[in-house]
Amino acid sequence: MRKKWSWFSIFNYTLLAVFAFSTLYPFIYILAYSLSDGAEAMKHPIYFLPRGFTFENYIQIFQDSTFLNAYVITVSRTVIGTSLHVFLSALFAYALTKKDLPGRSFFTFFIFIPSIFSGGMIPNFILFRELGLINNFWVYVFPFLFSFFHIIIIRTFFDQLPKSLEESAQIDGASNFRIFMSIILPLSRPVLATIALFQGVFHWNDWFTGAYFVTDEALRPVQTLLNELLTESEALANAAQRSSQSGTTVSSGLINVTPESLRMATLIIATLPIICIYPFLQKYFVKGVMVGSIKG
C-alpha cells in the first residue's frame, strides 16, 4: 500500500507541476521578452531568460505621457466603478431580503430581464449619447453599476446571517440603513471581497468601452491602448525586421527597442497589479463563493 501510494503521489505531483508550468510559462516568456534587448530578441528565440538584459522597454513606456494618462484612467475607473458597484449591489440585495418590501417580486423580475436580453451595441451607443456619456469618464462607471448575478449572490449571503442581529438592533432603535452599514456590511466582507474582485478584474481588463464609446485620447484606458498595440504590433514588427535586415535604423533612434518588446512590457505592466492584489483577496474569494452559492 505504501508503494502504491508513493507512485500515485509522484504521478499526481508531476501532473500538477506540468499543469502549473504550462500556466506560468506564458507569463515567464512575456517577462523575459520585456526585459530583453529588442534587436537581440528578434534575432534569437527567447525561452526563459532575457537576451541582452535591459530596462529600456519599461523606461520608454513610463516616459510616454499617453500611457501614464491611460494608466491613471484605468486605475480611477477600477477604484470608483468597483466601489460604487459593490455598495449599490449590496444595498439593493439587502432591500430584497425584506419580505415586506412593497413590489419585491416586481423589482426581482425587473432586474432579471436585462440579464437575459440586451439592446445591442447601437441602442447602447444611442442611449449613452443621449445621456451625455460619449467621451465622458462616467461611461466607464454608470453602465456597469448593476449586475443581476452579483445581486443574487449577495442576497443569498445576506439570507445566511442571523435575523436576531437585526431584530436586536431594531429594538435599540437603529434604522435599516444604520443596520446595513454597522452590522450587515462588516459581516459580509467575504462575499463583498468576491464581488469586488469580479468587478475589479472586469474594469481593469475592459477595452471595449474605450474603443467604441470614447474617441478622446485623453480618456482611453490602458487596455484600449494595449489592444491598439496588439493590432498594430505585427505590422510594426515586420517593418522593424525589414529595416533591421536592410541595415537601416528606426527613425526614433531607439535601436534596442522594438514594437514587440514594448508590447511585452506593456502586457506586464497591465497585468501586474491584478496579480499582486489577488493573493490578498483569495481567502475571501473562496469563502465568499462557497457561502454565497448556498441557498439558505
Residue pairs with C-beta under 8 A, 6 or more apart in sequence:
27 271
28 48
29 46
29 47
29 48
30 264
30 267
30 268
31 264
31 268
32 46
32 47
32 48
32 49
32 50
33 41
33 46
33 50
33 260
33 261
33 264
34 57
34 58
34 261
34 264
34 265
34 267
34 268
35 50
35 53
35 54
35 55
35 57
36 46
36 50
36 51
36 52
36 53
36 54
36 261
37 50
37 51
37 52
37 53
37 54
37 56
37 256
37 261
38 56
38 57
38 240
38 256
38 257
38 258
38 260
38 261
38 262
39 52
39 244
39 255
39 256
39 258
40 51
40 52
41 51
41 52
41 258
41 260
41 261
42 237
42 240
42 241
42 244
42 258
42 260
44 51
52 256
54 256
56 254
56 256
56 257
57 257
57 261
57 262
57 264
57 265
58 265
58 269
60 254
60 257
60 262
61 67
61 262
61 265
61 266
61 269
62 68
66 217
66 225
67 222
67 225
67 266
69 218
70 220
70 221
70 222
70 224
70 225
71 222
71 269
73 137
73 140
73 219
73 220
73 221
73 222
74 203
74 204
74 221
74 222
74 223
76 137
77 137
77 140
77 141
77 203
77 221
78 200
78 203
78 204
80 141
81 140
81 141
81 144
81 145
81 199
81 203
82 196
82 199
82 200
82 203
84 141
84 145
85 144
85 145
85 146
85 147
85 150
85 195
85 199
86 192
86 195
86 196
86 199
88 145
88 146
89 146
89 147
89 150
89 151
89 154
89 195
90 154
90 180
90 184
90 185
90 188
90 192
91 180
92 111
92 151
93 151
93 152
93 154
93 155
93 158
94 155
94 158
94 176
94 180
94 184
95 101
95 107
96 104
96 107
96 108
96 151
96 155
97 155
97 158
97 159
98 104
98 176
101 107
111 146
111 148
111 151
112 148
114 146
114 148
115 148
115 149
119 127
121 212
124 143
125 134
125 212
125 213
128 134
128 139
128 143
128 213
131 142
133 139
133 142
133 143
133 213
134 213
134 214
134 215
135 213
135 214
135 215
135 216
135 219
136 219
137 219
139 209
139 213
139 214
140 203
140 206
140 209
140 210
140 221
143 209
144 199
144 202
144 203
147 199
150 195
150 198
150 199
153 191
153 194
153 195
153 288
153 292
153 293
154 188
154 191
154 192
154 195
154 292
156 292
156 293
156 294
156 295
156 296
157 188
157 190
157 191
157 288
157 291
157 292
158 184
158 188
159 295
159 296
160 291
160 294
160 296
161 184
161 187
161 188
165 183
165 187
166 179
166 183
166 184
169 178
169 179
169 182
169 183
170 179
174 182
185 192
189 284
190 284
190 287
190 288
190 291
190 292
191 288
191 291
191 292
192 288
193 281
193 284
193 285
193 288
194 281
194 284
194 285
194 288
194 289
194 292
195 288
196 281
197 278
197 281
197 285
200 274
200 277
201 274
204 223
204 273
204 274
205 223
206 221
206 223
207 221
207 223
207 224
207 226
207 227
209 221
209 224
210 219
210 220
210 221
210 223
210 224
211 224
211 227
214 220
214 224
222 266
222 269
222 270
223 270
225 266
226 263
226 266
226 267
226 270
229 259
229 262
229 263
229 266
230 263
232 259
233 259
233 260
233 263
236 259
237 258
237 259
237 260
240 250
240 258
240 259
240 260
243 249
243 250
249 255
278 285
